Amino acid sequence: MKVMMGERELELGGRYLGTLRDATDLRHDVEALHARLEEEGYLLIRGFHDPARVREARRVVVENLAANGQIDKSRPLDEAVIAPGGRGLFLGGSRAVTRTPEFQGLVESPELFGFFERLLGGPVTTFSHKWLRAVGQGQNTGAHLDIVYMGRGTDRLYTVWTPLGDISYEMGPLAVFAGSHRLRRVKETYGRLDVDRDEVAQGWFSNDPVELVERYGGRWLSAEFAMGDAMIFGMYLMHGSLNNSTGRFRLSCDTRYQRADELLDDRWVGENPKGHTERNPADLISMAEARLRWGV
Ligand SMILES: O=C(O)CCC(=O)C(=O)O
């Protein structure tokens, strides 16, 4: 099977793209979870969320998209077929839909908090800012580390990527760059970038999956996801997504969790998180230029 990632067509099971390793059977064994995080940099846990919570969150997101004219109402709403002219949207931050009880019931569920309390050995908290994505046709996310967007607090911070519905390969699921959490030089250069402070124009390290494999070895890994599944990873795992090649929105959210007694990145907390800062484009250099300077 062939899939698109950025401008590249990749063969699943070929040199550049393989499948994610499942960690579902480790989910109640904290030591084994830490060992797997150390080894692979991520945890793929099937059935992590109660599917009923995911269904409710999906419903409010789809209704919100429909109310904004993004969804083709001649088709069953739940299919989230993109309306003519409908484009991908980022619905994060303080957008009302991320403050609904249905959405919060999913990303702030007692089960999810309980998981991180066991994993991190104490009370945990989450950013009030949520990243909610309706990814349109032909779109994908380029390769990046989350630390460049949220590195002002503890780096013992974890992302939970939650598909809001089943996501096939064609719909553009998350993809991670295997072994990238061990790329020391990348961590010491690009990994110290702060997209709101530094002079680099954007946070994506690359949108060319082939270039990264040829330079660093390893492979991209992805999977098909079902409602309830989750991917969990730390701040130093390079990831992005395959392209959504379908006419339906790929709906997912990514939310963050950390120990409550560790420093929080102040851009993403509080009633109205301040988020990113506009910078003057004239002051900025491209990521390509920054990478040349860093030698990565
Ligand atoms: O869903 C995506 O396309 C990207 C997700 C992501 O970058 C993240 O979970 O940190």
The ligand as an ORCA input file, in Angstrom:
! r2SCAN-3c Opt
* xyz 0 1
  O      -2.314     15.517     14.462
  C      -1.374     15.986     13.843
  O      -1.394     16.157     12.612
  C      -0.133     16.411     14.565
  C      -0.174     16.104     16.007
  C       0.995     16.638     16.755
  O       1.847     17.292     16.251
  C       1.080     16.311     18.188
  O       0.313     15.480     18.668
  O       1.968     16.893     18.858
*
